[in-house]
């Protein structure tokens, strides 16, 4: 009898112990499950909210951000190089043996000297500038000491060049700020940051175009400062890079602005065209 009682008592204790062990784990699993379920529910309802970003919108935002980043890279390339304008004098400017060409940008000016025999004998001006020769580059001193340089017995327009450089730096800063706003919008999952991003990109593109116009005006004033020396000028590839960057910035800003609209204009146009079709 005692052995039967001891066996039954051990079975009861074992059952209670197993129940005591599994009850907290079940409770913990239920708590974690409820937390996870609540998180999943919040994740599902977040894109449907008025300020949320859906998966389709996130893909469009990333594609538009790629355009904007391309514009930023082109801006850095154009602003950092000195091939904004190329100046070519006639072959008889110095002597009959060497030629001198120059090109400059917002920060630096470069000259190149090469032999006249290397140029095309049919053309009357020096060039092209990609011919091999002795190059000499120097930074503009009017950013530091205020001194201006003399190029072909002419001096560049200092104020307009400085204004062009400041506009380029401000536009680049706005592009970077716009890209940061887009990254925050994607990481936080809210559309609010797309509005300042669109404003930054559109404004930066407009400032880039103003920068190009200002720089071109400075080149024209530089050429008109001394008419005794005829110079041929040509806007080079750095200006092309900056101009393409401004166009990409404006396009990216407009696309970001379209993405944050409460309605889709493309769907409205498609619906209007479908209604206009004869039945």
N, C-alpha and C positions, 0 to 999 in steps of 0.2 A: 504494500500500500504506500509506504513512504517513498519507494523508488518511483512509483507512478506519479505521486504528487510532485516530486522534485523535477521529473521530466516535463510535466505540464507547466510547472512554474518557470522553468527555463525557456520553454516555447513562448510563453506569454511575454517574458522579458525581452526575448529576441524580437518578437513582433513589435513591441512598443518601441524598442530602440530603432528598428528600421523605419517605423513610422515617424519617429522624432527626427531622424536624419533626413528623410525625404521631404518632410513638410517645409522646412526652411528653403530647401532648394526649389521646391515647387513655387513657394511664395516669391523667391528671388527671380525665378524664371517668369512668373507672372508680372512682376514689377518691371523687369527689363523688357518683356514683351509689350507691356502697355506703353513704356517709354518709346520703344522702337516703333510701335504702331502710331503713336502720336506724332513722332518725327516724320514717318512716312506720310501721314495725312497732311502735315504741314507742307511737305515737299510737293505733294500733289496739288494742293490748293494754291500754292504760291504762284505758279505760272498763270493761273486763271485770275489772279487779282489784277487790279487796274494798273499797278506799277511793276508787275512781274515780267519776266522774260521767258518765253517759251523756247523749246528746243529749235524750232524752225527760225525764230528770231535770232537765237544765239549763233546759228550758222551764218545768217546774213550779216550779223554784226562782225563776226570774225573775218569774213571776206572783205567787208568795207574797211576794217582795220588794216588788212593787208595793203589795200590801196593807200591808206594814210601813211603807213610805215614806209612804203615805197617813195611817197612824196617827201618824207623826212630825210631819207637817205639821199635822194637827189638834191635836196636843199643843202645838206651838209657838204656834198660833193661840189656843188656849184659855188657856195659861199667860200669854201676853203681853197679853191683854186683861183689862179690869176688869169685865166683865159676868158675874160669877159669881152674884151675888144682887142683887135689886132690893128696895128698901124703900120702902113707900108709907104715909105717915101719913094720918089723917083730914083732911078739908078745913078743919076748925076748929082745926088745930094752931097756926097762927100768927095768921092773920086771915081775913077773909071775901073777900079779893081775890086773894091769891097762894097758890100751892101749892109745896111743896118735896118732891122725891123724891130718892132716893140709890141708887147702885149701886156696888159695890166688888168687888175681886178679891183676888189675892194680894199685889199691890204698890201699888195705887193706889185711891183713893176719889174718886168724883165726885158732885156734887150738881147739881140742876137746879131752877130756879125759873121757874114760868110762871103765867099768869093762871087763876083758877078758872073764868072764863067760857069758857075753851077746852076744859074737860073736860065730860064727860057729866053733865048735872044730875041724872040718876037715881042715880048712884053716890055713895057717901058718902066715898070715899077719893080721894086725888090720883092722877093718872095718866091714861093710860099714860105711861111715861117717854119715848116717842119724840116727844112733842109738842114744838113749838118753844119754846125758852126760854133763859134765861141759865145757862150751865154753868160749873162751877168744879171743877177736878180738882187733887188733890194726892197726892203719894206718901206712903206710910206712913213715919213717922220712926222707928219702933221697930227698923228694920233698921240705922239709922245712929246716932242719938242715944239710942235707947231710949224716946223719948217716944211716948205713945199719943194718938190723936185722939178727939174727942168728937163723936158723931154722934147727933142727936136726944136729946141729954142722956144718951147712953149711950156706953160705950167698948167697942170690939171686943175679943175675947179674943186677947191678943197671942201667947201661947205656942202656942195651937193654930193660929193663922194662920201663924206662922213654921214650925211643923212641917209644915203642908200645903204651904207653898212649898218646903221642903227635899225633901219626898217627890216633888213634881212635878219638881224639877230632877234628882234622882237617877234617876227613871224615864225622863226624857228622855235623860240620859246613857247609860243602859242600852240604850235604843232605838238610839241612834247607834252604840254599840259592837256591837250585834247586826247592824246593817246593814253595818258594816265587815267583820264576820266572814263574812257572806254574800258580799260582793263578793270577798273573798280566796278563798273556797271556789270561786266561779265562775272567777276568774282563774287559780288554781292547779290547778283540776280535781280537787280532793279533797273528800271528804265530812266530813272531820274538823272543819272550821271551822263546819259546820252545827250541831253539838252545842252549843258555847257560844253560838251565835246563838239557838238555841231557848230555852236557859236565860235569856238576857238578855231576850228578848221576853216570855216568860211572867212573869218576875219584875217587869219594868217594868209590865205590865198589872195585876198584883196590887197593886203600889205605887200605881198611879193610883187604883184603887178605894179603897185605904186613905186616900189623899189626899182624895178626895171625901167619904168618911165623916167624916174629921177636920174638914174645912172646914164641913160641915153641922152638926156638933156645936158648932163655934165660933159659928156663926150662931144656933143655939138658945140658947146661953149668953148671947150678946149681947142677944137679945130678952128673956131672963128676968132681965137685970140690973136692969131698972126696969119694973115692971108698970104704972106710972101713965101711960105713953105707949103706947097700942096701935099696933102697927106690923104691917103685912101684908108678909110676905116671899115671894119667889118666885125659885127658882133659874133663872138666865137661860141664854142660848145658849152661853156659854163653858163652862159645866158640861156641856152636851150634847156639845160638841166633845171635851172631855177624856174623857168617858165613852165615846164612840164610839172614840176613840183607844185607850183601854184594852182595849176588846173586840177591836179589830183586832190589837192587839199579842198578846193571848192566842191568838187564832185563828192568827196567823202563826207563833207559837212552836210551837203544836201541830202545824201542818202541816210545819214544818221537822223536828220530831221524828219525824213519820211518814215523811218522806222518807229519814231516815238509818237506819231500821229494817232489819235484815238480811232481812226478808221483808215482803211487801206484804199488809196485812190486807184490802185490797179484793179482791185475787185469791183469798184464802182464803175470804172470804164468798161470792164468786161461785162458787167451786168447791163449797162446801158447799150452796149453793142449787141448783146443777145436779145434785148427787148426790141431793138430796132429792126432785127431780122424779120422778114415776112413769114407768117406761119404757113 
